[in-house]
């Protein structure tokens, strides 16, 4: 997992008049030649009228071509105070573009308490206009029961995931479903899924209709998606935000927020069972992150290969503050089975503090030492993660969680040998300077400060190559 990169700044949003944006996961269409279109909800202020905003640009700069269209979803029935859209699916044969719509029904005057339904929309590729076709997914708990509890039921705006079962291709959508237990209390699943045959979805959309979708429960796809029960296919692992799920290279990838500060990744072969343990991707203790979108580095955006991007909205504050919102991106590379190469791990200093990273040199820092890690897992190696305590204390750690939720997970640095390899190598020790809270690495067990009680060694990280 690579470092965070800002792709749309606060200033960019202001320049283009993008107020509350992106307020959903992104929909992405590859127009060829490195050009893309991006769909997401935007709102002037914090509530209605929501608009589906289409921008054009590149994966490095989704607004490089500016705003192409800003339009409200057409055909929204009365009773909803929020109607937005984001993730899209384009059928390469017919050219039809479908969009996932997120509709909210309020319980009263408090806009933070609402009931969500998922609807399907059809996009006019030329104008960006979105017409609602109909409802496809409704929570298991009904609106009246949810209203009595005043529990917010948020299904998010899930992406479309194409999964082939036998000879039939289905569209899958993932969400956390909500039910009422015996006492009337609302309980949520860790992850639920609904599907419909792709051919049926497209045929109905062509007629301006929606086909029936079904939820997975009890080992079968027989529960109606409109209010039916759901199996918890990620039992005991709740999420703070709706997940983003995509399928590529024969596996389903889920990126989800375990908290407003941490995103994790899990995979499944069939998209229903056998989900892997959740792997921490990044953690931003001082920021609020939401709406992850998995985007392939090339080709069809919703079919990621071994390297893909995760775009997400970040509020540079402890709670959502749209005046401080920006669009960020991380690069995720699946290294299993790929050949490893050498990657330079460099120790930098500004005269007072240190940073040790395989990333670019920090501004104002000079190089003090250079060693080499492996870029992928090899026998006898373990990963090293770049972590941060507060704003200034960067350190290396051998576990993906960086040692606790109070620490930021910055990036994967590389893989280090646990014992001396055959090639020229040196031991790397993690060192700490008390008082200023600064970490660095050293090839010496005394951390280059014999007799200095304020400098302590915190253990052997492993053995790095010298060339």
LINNORCOR-V470139 format. One record per residue. N is the residue number from 1. RES is the residue in one letter. PHI is phi in whole degrees, -180 to 180 (999 if undefined). PSI is psi in radians with two decimals (999 if undefined). D_LAST is the distance of its C-alpha to the last C-alpha in Angstrom with 2 decimals. Layout:
n = [N,N]
res = [RES,RES]
phi = [PHI,PHI]
psi = [PSI,PSI]
d_last = [D_LAST,D_LAST]
//
This chain:
n = [1,2,3,4,5,6,7,8,9,10,11,12,13,14,15,16,17,18,19,20,21,22,23,24,25,26,27,28,29,30,31,32,33,34,35,36,37,38,39,40,41,42,43,44,45,46,47,48,49,50,51,52,53,54,55,56,57,58,59,60,61,62,63,64,65,66,67,68,69,70,71,72,73,74,75,76,77,78,79,80,81,82,83,84,85,86,87,88,89,90,91,92,93,94,95,96,97,98,99,100,101,102,103,104,105,106,107,108,109,110,111,112,113,114,115,116,117,118,119,120,121,122,123,124,125,126,127,128,129,130,131,132,133,134,135,136,137,138,139,140,141,142,143,144,145,146,147,148,149,150,151,152,153,154,155,156,157,158,159,160,161,162,163,164,165,166,167,168,169,170,171,172,173,174,175,176,177,178,179,180,181,182,183,184,185,186,187,188,189,190,191,192,193,194,195,196,197,198,199,200,201,202,203,204,205,206,207,208,209,210,211,212,213,214,215,216,217,218,219,220,221,222,223,224,225,226,227,228,229,230,231,232,233,234,235,236,237,238,239,240,241,242,243,244,245,246,247,248,249,250,251,252,253,254,255,256,257,258,259,260,261,262,263,264,265,266,267,268,269,270,271,272,273,274,275,276,277,278,279,280,281,282,283,284,285,286,287,288,289,290,291,292,293,294,295,296,297,298,299,300,301,302,303,304,305,306,307,308,309,310,311,312,313,314,315,316,317,318,319,320,321,322,323,324,325,326,327,328,329,330,331,332,333,334,335,336,337,338,339,340,341,342,343,344,345,346,347,348,349,350,351,352,353,354,355,356,357,358,359,360,361,362,363,364,365,366,367,368,369,370,371,372,373,374,375,376,377,378,379,380,381,382,383,384,385,386,387,388,389,390,391,392,393,394,395,396,397,398,399,400,401,402,403,404,405,406,407,408,409,410,411,412,413,414,415,416,417,418,419,420,421,422,423,424,425,426,427,428,429,430,431,432,433,434,435,436,437,438,439,440,441,442,443,444,445,446,447,448,449,450,451,452,453,454,455,456,457,458,459,460,461,462,463,464,465,466,467]
res = [X,X,X,X,X,X,X,X,X,X,X,X,X,X,X,X,X,X,X,X,X,X,X,X,X,X,X,X,X,X,X,X,X,X,X,X,X,X,X,X,X,X,X,X,X,X,X,X,X,X,X,X,X,X,X,X,X,X,X,X,X,X,X,X,X,X,X,X,X,X,X,X,X,X,X,X,X,X,X,X,X,X,X,X,X,X,X,X,X,X,X,X,X,X,X,X,X,X,X,X,X,X,X,X,X,X,X,X,X,X,X,X,X,X,X,X,X,X,X,X,X,X,X,X,X,X,X,X,X,X,X,X,X,X,X,X,X,X,X,X,X,X,X,X,X,X,X,X,X,X,X,X,X,X,X,X,X,X,X,X,X,X,X,X,X,X,X,X,X,X,X,X,X,X,X,X,X,X,X,X,X,X,X,X,X,X,X,X,X,X,X,X,X,X,X,X,X,X,X,X,X,X,X,X,X,X,X,X,X,X,X,X,X,X,X,X,X,X,X,X,X,X,X,X,X,X,X,X,X,X,X,X,X,X,X,X,X,X,X,X,X,X,X,X,X,X,X,X,X,X,X,X,X,X,X,X,X,X,X,X,X,X,X,X,X,X,X,X,X,X,X,X,X,X,X,X,X,X,X,X,X,X,X,X,X,X,X,X,X,X,X,X,X,X,X,X,X,X,X,X,X,X,X,X,X,X,X,X,X,X,X,X,X,X,X,X,X,X,X,X,X,X,X,X,X,X,X,X,X,X,X,X,X,X,X,X,X,X,X,X,X,X,X,X,X,X,X,X,X,X,X,X,X,X,X,X,X,X,X,X,X,X,X,X,X,X,X,X,X,X,X,X,X,X,X,X,X,X,X,X,X,X,X,X,X,X,X,X,X,X,X,X,X,X,X,X,X,X,X,X,X,X,X,X,X,X,X,X,X,X,X,X,X,X,X,X,X,X,X,X,X,X,X,X,X,X,X,X,X,X,X,X,X,X,X,X,X,X,X,X,X,X,X,X,X,X,X,X,X,X,X,X,X,X,X,X,X,X,X,X,X,X,X,X,X,X,X]
phi = [999,-90,-73,-70,-133,-79,-111,-137,-85,-59,-66,-61,-61,-64,-63,-96,71,-90,-78,-84,-164,-84,-99,-151,-62,-85,-101,-131,-119,-89,-94,86,65,79,-104,-135,-115,-124,-113,-164,-80,-134,-140,-75,91,-111,-129,-57,-90,-75,-131,-87,-101,-112,-114,-124,169,-125,-67,-82,-149,-66,-120,-59,-95,82,-91,-91,-158,-141,-143,-73,-68,-87,86,-82,-68,-70,101,-110,-111,-148,-145,-131,-142,-148,-55,-129,-134,-114,-83,-68,-78,-91,82,-63,-120,-106,-130,-77,-111,-110,-115,-118,-108,-77,-87,-170,-89,-92,-68,-82,-116,-157,-123,-104,-129,-104,-122,-111,-123,-115,-102,-82,-59,-81,-102,83,-66,-116,-112,-68,-97,157,-83,-122,-138,-131,-59,-65,-74,-81,-60,-62,-66,-62,-63,-63,-87,60,-85,-72,-112,-116,-88,72,-136,-69,-79,-87,-121,-91,-127,-97,-120,67,-104,-107,-94,-120,-94,-106,-133,-116,-166,-97,-82,-129,-135,-103,-81,-61,-93,89,-76,-82,-124,-115,-80,-71,-164,-131,-146,-130,-149,-152,-60,-58,-62,-69,-61,-69,-65,-67,-62,-62,-91,79,-126,-121,-92,-78,-106,-134,-89,-89,-158,60,79,-134,-106,-114,-78,-63,-69,-89,93,-73,-81,-127,-78,-92,-85,-135,-55,78,-128,-70,-127,-82,-132,-60,-82,-117,-133,-141,-125,-163,55,75,-144,-99,-113,-118,-117,-144,-90,-76,-150,-66,-120,-137,-109,-129,-128,-143,-132,-145,-70,-106,80,-128,-123,67,-65,-71,-59,-72,-100,-61,-97,-151,-142,-124,-59,-97,-127,-118,-111,-156,56,-67,-134,-80,-133,-63,-70,-160,72,-66,-59,-95,-129,-68,-96,-75,-123,-149,-110,-124,-91,-160,-86,-128,-94,-83,-163,-71,-129,-59,-142,-67,-71,-120,-89,-146,-100,-114,-146,-123,-102,-115,-123,-86,-96,-58,84,-96,-67,-89,-126,-83,-130,-76,-104,-118,-95,-113,-145,-109,99,-125,-118,-124,-141,-125,-157,-92,-83,-68,-66,-66,-62,84,-110,-120,-77,-119,-172,-143,-137,-133,-102,-95,-86,-152,-64,-132,-55,84,-122,-134,-74,-117,-116,-84,-131,-146,-111,73,-91,-118,-92,-94,-147,-104,-146,-96,-118,-65,-86,60,97,158,-67,-79,-104,-79,-95,-90,-170,-84,-85,156,-118,-117,-73,-84,-131,-61,-79,-68,-80,-58,-151,-139,-76,-119,-104,-88,-124,-135,-104,-69,90,-94,62,-126,-113,-154,-119,-145,-84,-107,-66,-90,57,63,-144,-60,83,-91,-68,-82,-112,-124,-93,-110,121,-83,-81,149,-119,-107,-74,-99,-161]
psi = [2.25,3.10,2.86,2.48,2.24,2.15,-0.41,2.00,3.00,-0.72,-0.67,-0.79,-0.78,-0.72,-0.60,0.02,0.47,1.71,-1.64,1.71,2.47,2.24,0.34,3.01,2.77,2.56,2.36,2.24,2.30,1.97,0.08,2.78,0.45,0.12,2.47,2.77,2.49,2.27,2.35,2.82,2.42,2.62,2.28,1.89,-2.67,-0.18,-2.79,2.77,2.26,2.63,2.58,1.99,2.23,2.13,2.84,2.63,-2.56,3.01,-0.42,-0.45,1.53,-0.13,0.33,-0.59,0.12,-2.95,2.17,-0.62,2.67,1.80,2.49,2.65,2.30,2.53,0.45,2.19,2.89,2.77,-0.12,2.41,0.10,2.25,1.81,2.95,2.72,-1.57,2.47,2.79,2.26,2.19,2.06,-0.44,-0.89,-0.34,-0.02,2.43,2.11,2.58,2.41,2.23,2.39,1.98,2.38,2.35,2.07,2.67,-0.45,-2.41,-0.11,1.86,-0.20,-0.16,2.02,3.01,2.26,2.52,2.66,2.23,2.85,2.40,2.76,2.32,2.34,1.92,-0.45,-0.74,-0.32,-0.02,2.39,2.19,2.19,2.30,-0.59,3.02,2.45,-0.50,2.32,2.53,2.76,-0.71,2.41,2.85,-0.76,-0.75,-0.77,-0.68,-0.67,-0.58,-0.29,0.45,2.26,2.22,1.80,1.90,-0.03,-2.74,1.39,2.67,2.78,2.28,2.13,2.09,2.27,2.21,1.94,-2.12,0.06,2.29,2.33,2.65,2.17,2.52,2.46,2.56,2.94,1.98,2.83,2.39,2.87,2.23,-3.01,-0.46,0.02,0.01,2.47,2.26,2.57,2.57,2.77,-0.66,2.33,2.90,2.53,2.73,2.87,2.59,2.30,-0.75,-0.68,-0.69,-0.80,-0.69,-0.73,-0.72,-0.62,-0.51,0.04,0.43,3.09,2.60,3.01,2.33,2.74,2.49,2.70,2.18,2.47,0.51,0.12,2.85,0.99,-0.20,2.31,2.42,-0.37,1.45,-0.02,2.98,2.76,2.52,2.60,1.73,0.01,0.91,2.39,0.13,1.36,2.91,2.61,-0.49,2.78,2.51,2.93,2.36,2.38,2.75,2.28,2.67,0.61,0.27,2.71,2.29,2.27,2.28,2.22,2.70,2.01,-0.40,3.02,-0.02,-0.16,2.30,2.47,2.86,2.45,2.66,2.75,2.50,-0.76,-0.01,0.11,-0.88,3.01,0.56,2.40,2.87,2.52,2.19,2.18,2.28,-1.02,2.83,2.29,1.52,-0.48,0.00,2.93,1.98,2.47,3.00,1.00,2.54,2.06,2.23,2.18,2.55,-0.32,2.93,-2.59,2.14,-0.54,0.34,1.33,2.52,-2.58,-0.39,2.27,2.99,2.71,1.95,2.60,2.71,2.35,2.18,2.18,1.01,2.93,-0.45,2.82,2.19,1.81,-0.30,-0.22,0.38,2.49,2.83,2.21,2.91,2.46,2.61,2.24,2.24,2.14,1.94,-0.20,2.20,-0.03,2.59,2.43,2.52,3.01,2.39,2.30,2.23,2.07,2.38,2.13,2.71,2.56,0.27,-0.37,-0.80,2.89,2.75,2.40,2.01,2.75,-0.04,-3.00,2.78,2.28,2.57,2.32,0.09,2.64,2.73,2.39,-0.31,2.67,2.29,-3.10,2.26,3.03,2.59,-0.11,2.88,2.31,2.79,2.32,0.24,2.74,2.68,2.64,2.37,2.44,2.25,2.94,2.40,1.91,-2.65,-0.39,-0.41,1.67,2.39,2.89,2.56,2.62,0.03,2.52,-0.36,0.00,0.22,-0.05,2.73,-0.25,-0.18,2.49,2.41,1.97,-0.95,2.90,2.17,-0.67,-2.88,2.36,2.56,2.43,-0.41,2.92,2.16,3.08,-0.61,2.98,2.28,2.93,2.66,2.56,2.10,2.50,2.28,2.68,2.35,1.95,2.82,-1.04,-0.12,1.06,2.36,2.64,3.10,2.69,2.65,-0.10,2.40,-0.40,0.13,0.50,0.40,1.04,2.29,-0.09,1.88,-0.32,-0.18,2.07,2.62,2.31,0.29,2.83,2.18,-0.59,-2.81,2.20,2.57,2.69,-0.07,999]
d_last = [23.48,22.67,24.12,27.77,28.88,32.40,34.03,37.65,38.38,41.61,42.53,41.98,44.33,46.92,46.86,47.57,50.10,48.10,49.62,48.92,46.11,44.38,46.64,45.55,42.56,42.00,43.43,41.27,42.43,40.28,42.45,40.07,38.27,35.99,39.13,40.17,43.12,42.86,45.79,46.35,49.22,50.07,53.00,54.79,54.92,54.16,56.82,58.78,58.84,55.46,54.21,51.75,49.59,47.79,45.09,43.19,39.68,36.16,33.84,32.15,35.58,38.43,41.08,40.06,43.29,45.42,47.95,49.70,52.29,53.56,56.17,57.64,57.76,61.15,63.47,62.61,65.57,67.12,65.97,62.29,60.93,57.37,56.43,52.95,50.63,46.95,45.22,46.47,46.65,47.38,49.00,47.73,50.98,53.58,51.62,52.90,50.83,51.46,50.50,50.32,52.83,52.88,56.47,57.60,61.08,61.80,63.77,65.42,64.71,61.32,58.72,56.05,58.03,58.28,58.24,55.91,56.57,54.39,56.06,55.11,55.40,55.43,53.79,55.27,52.16,53.95,55.32,53.14,56.33,55.99,59.05,59.21,60.13,60.64,59.32,56.98,55.82,57.75,56.93,58.70,60.53,63.26,63.65,66.74,65.17,62.01,64.19,66.07,62.86,61.45,58.04,55.72,54.75,51.78,50.53,48.13,47.69,45.73,43.94,45.24,43.28,44.36,44.41,45.99,48.08,49.57,50.82,51.37,49.02,49.49,48.56,47.28,47.30,46.00,47.42,48.49,52.17,54.84,57.85,60.61,60.91,64.25,64.71,63.93,60.53,57.85,54.87,51.80,49.70,45.95,45.73,48.42,48.62,51.33,51.46,53.73,53.72,52.05,54.90,57.47,55.68,55.55,59.14,60.47,58.57,60.08,63.48,62.56,62.37,59.97,59.88,59.84,56.57,56.23,54.27,52.64,54.50,55.54,53.35,55.21,55.22,58.87,58.97,60.00,57.33,60.13,60.60,59.70,57.78,54.04,51.94,49.12,46.20,43.73,46.11,45.47,42.64,44.32,42.88,43.60,43.55,44.30,41.28,39.88,39.54,38.40,38.11,35.67,33.97,36.63,36.08,37.53,35.31,36.86,35.60,37.95,38.43,38.98,40.04,40.40,36.98,34.83,34.10,33.26,32.67,34.44,34.97,37.80,38.39,42.01,42.03,44.57,43.47,40.45,38.57,35.20,34.60,34.05,30.44,30.06,28.69,29.26,31.61,33.23,35.57,37.05,37.70,39.81,38.19,40.25,40.91,37.60,37.52,35.17,34.62,32.96,30.38,32.60,35.87,38.39,37.43,38.69,36.79,33.15,30.44,27.04,26.22,29.04,30.13,32.29,34.60,36.67,39.14,38.22,40.81,39.32,41.74,42.60,45.26,45.73,46.60,46.74,46.69,43.08,41.97,39.10,37.39,33.77,31.20,28.24,25.99,25.81,23.58,24.49,21.36,23.17,22.93,20.44,17.26,14.10,11.21,8.08,9.63,8.85,10.91,12.45,15.14,18.06,21.37,24.75,26.00,27.60,25.65,22.07,20.35,17.04,16.28,14.37,17.51,18.68,19.13,22.50,25.23,25.80,22.48,19.92,16.23,15.77,12.23,9.03,6.92,6.34,9.46,11.09,13.71,16.38,17.83,16.82,18.64,17.84,16.46,18.52,18.54,18.07,20.64,21.11,24.59,27.06,30.05,32.53,31.46,29.07,27.41,24.19,22.52,20.33,22.19,21.78,25.04,25.86,28.96,27.14,29.74,32.92,34.79,34.86,31.13,29.72,27.23,25.09,22.48,20.11,16.63,14.84,14.60,13.34,13.77,17.13,16.59,13.95,12.19,12.15,8.48,7.22,8.05,10.51,13.67,14.48,18.19,20.33,22.61,25.89,28.05,31.65,34.23,32.16,30.47,26.84,23.70,20.15,17.28,16.49,14.66,18.20,21.01,23.49,21.75,21.99,25.75,27.55,31.18,30.94,32.71,31.78,28.05,27.47,24.68,25.11,23.08,19.77,17.94,15.58,12.25,8.97,5.56,3.80,0.00]
//
